[in-house]
Amino acid sequence: MTDNPTKRPRGRPFEKGNHGRPAGSKNRKTQILGSRSNEDQDRLERRAYELAMEGDSQLLKFFLSRHLPKDRLIQIDEPPMGLFAAEAADVIAAALQAVCSGKITPAEALAVATVANQYARALEIADIITRLDVIEAKDGRR
């Protein structure tokens, strides 16, 4: 196999098993926070908030990311989809029109299009299953 007997063979260069951090152990940051009293934690949080309000952009971004909603309710001028998969194109067209008029962002339109496509796909699959059941019933397989 190898010319040098002290080299490990190819294929399994490491011993089996997980040799990482033991299960249930906590990382350093969690240990430090756990050792602080609730009063110390409250003081730290207040001080961080004060620094954010004084203009520390990183802390301000941190606090805003946790308090502002990530998604918003959007409305597009299109009736909801019915029982036909082809109506997904109408919903996507309405989302595109809403982007062009500045009512929603392209990312929000992508989310609407994704939901419309998934709904259309579910309708198509349900239709295929229904047709297959009819064919199998005629054939006598069920």
C-alpha positions as CSV (number, residue, x, y, z in Angstrom):
1,M,0.0,0.0,0.0
2,T,2.4,2.7,1.2
3,D,6.1,2.8,1.1
4,N,6.3,4.4,4.5
5,P,4.8,2.2,7.3
6,T,4.4,5.2,9.7
7,K,2.0,7.0,7.3
8,R,-1.7,6.3,7.8
9,P,-3.4,4.4,5.1
10,R,-5.8,6.1,2.7
11,G,-9.5,5.7,3.2
12,R,-9.9,6.1,6.9
13,P,-7.3,8.6,8.1
14,F,-9.1,9.4,11.3
15,E,-10.5,7.3,14.1
16,K,-14.2,6.5,14.2
17,G,-16.4,8.5,16.5
18,N,-17.2,12.1,17.2
19,H,-14.3,13.8,19.0
20,G,-15.8,17.3,19.1
21,R,-17.1,19.2,22.1
22,P,-18.9,16.9,24.6
23,A,-22.7,16.7,24.3
24,G,-24.5,19.2,26.5
25,S,-21.4,21.4,27.1
26,K,-21.9,25.1,26.6
27,N,-19.8,27.5,24.6
28,R,-17.8,30.3,26.3
29,K,-20.3,33.1,25.7
30,T,-23.2,31.1,27.2
31,Q,-21.1,30.3,30.2
32,I,-20.2,33.9,30.8
33,L,-23.8,35.0,30.4
34,G,-24.9,32.3,32.8
35,S,-22.5,33.3,35.4
36,R,-23.9,36.9,35.4
37,S,-26.8,37.8,37.7
38,N,-30.0,39.0,36.2
39,E,-29.2,42.5,37.5
40,D,-25.9,42.5,35.6
41,Q,-27.6,41.3,32.5
42,D,-30.2,44.1,32.8
43,R,-27.5,46.7,33.3
44,L,-25.6,45.4,30.2
45,E,-28.7,45.5,28.1
46,R,-29.5,49.0,29.2
47,R,-26.0,50.2,28.5
48,A,-26.1,48.6,25.1
49,Y,-29.4,50.3,24.4
50,E,-28.0,53.7,25.5
51,L,-25.0,53.2,23.2
52,A,-27.3,52.4,20.3
53,M,-29.3,55.5,21.0
54,E,-26.1,57.6,21.1
55,G,-25.3,56.5,17.5
56,D,-23.4,53.1,17.7
57,S,-24.5,51.8,14.4
58,Q,-23.7,48.1,15.1
59,L,-25.8,48.1,18.3
60,L,-28.5,50.1,16.6
61,K,-28.7,47.5,13.8
62,F,-28.8,44.7,16.4
63,F,-31.7,46.2,18.3
64,L,-33.7,47.1,15.2
65,S,-33.2,43.7,13.7
66,R,-34.9,42.2,16.7
67,H,-37.7,44.6,17.1
68,L,-38.8,45.4,13.6
69,P,-41.0,42.9,11.7
70,K,-39.2,41.0,9.0
71,D,-42.2,40.6,6.8
72,R,-45.1,42.9,6.0
73,L,-48.6,42.2,4.8
74,I,-48.8,43.1,1.1
75,Q,-51.8,43.5,-1.1
76,I,-52.0,43.1,-4.8
77,D,-54.9,44.0,-7.0
78,E,-55.9,40.5,-8.1
79,P,-58.6,38.2,-6.8
80,P,-57.4,35.1,-4.9
81,M,-56.6,32.0,-6.9
82,G,-59.5,29.6,-7.4
83,L,-59.5,26.0,-8.4
84,F,-57.5,26.3,-11.6
85,A,-53.7,26.1,-11.8
86,A,-53.7,28.5,-14.8
87,E,-54.8,31.3,-12.5
88,A,-51.3,31.3,-11.0
89,A,-50.1,33.3,-14.1
90,D,-52.6,36.0,-13.3
91,V,-51.4,36.3,-9.7
92,I,-47.8,36.5,-10.9
93,A,-48.7,39.1,-13.4
94,A,-50.4,41.2,-10.7
95,A,-47.3,40.8,-8.5
96,L,-45.1,42.1,-11.4
97,Q,-47.4,45.0,-11.9
98,A,-47.2,45.8,-8.2
99,V,-43.4,45.8,-8.4
100,C,-43.4,48.1,-11.4
101,S,-45.7,50.5,-9.6
102,G,-43.6,50.5,-6.5
103,K,-46.2,49.0,-4.2
104,I,-44.1,45.9,-3.3
105,T,-40.4,45.0,-3.5
106,P,-39.1,42.4,-6.0
107,A,-38.4,40.1,-3.1
108,E,-42.0,40.3,-2.0
109,A,-43.1,39.6,-5.5
110,L,-40.9,36.6,-5.6
111,A,-42.5,35.3,-2.4
112,V,-46.0,35.8,-4.0
113,A,-44.9,34.0,-7.2
114,T,-43.4,31.1,-5.2
115,V,-46.7,30.7,-3.2
116,A,-48.7,30.9,-6.4
117,N,-46.5,28.3,-8.1
118,Q,-46.7,25.9,-5.2
119,Y,-50.5,26.3,-5.0
120,A,-50.8,25.6,-8.8
121,R,-48.5,22.6,-8.5
122,A,-50.7,21.2,-5.6
123,L,-53.8,21.6,-7.8
124,E,-52.2,19.9,-10.7
125,I,-51.0,17.0,-8.5
126,A,-54.5,16.6,-7.0
127,D,-56.0,16.6,-10.5
128,I,-53.5,13.9,-11.6
129,I,-54.4,11.8,-8.6
130,T,-58.1,12.1,-9.3
131,R,-57.6,11.1,-12.9
132,L,-55.4,8.2,-11.9
133,D,-58.1,7.0,-9.4
134,V,-60.7,7.1,-12.2
135,I,-58.4,5.1,-14.6
136,E,-57.6,2.5,-11.9
137,A,-61.3,2.2,-11.0
138,K,-62.2,1.4,-14.6
139,D,-59.3,-1.0,-14.9
140,G,-60.3,-2.8,-11.7
141,R,-57.0,-2.3,-9.8
142,R,-58.7,-0.8,-6.7
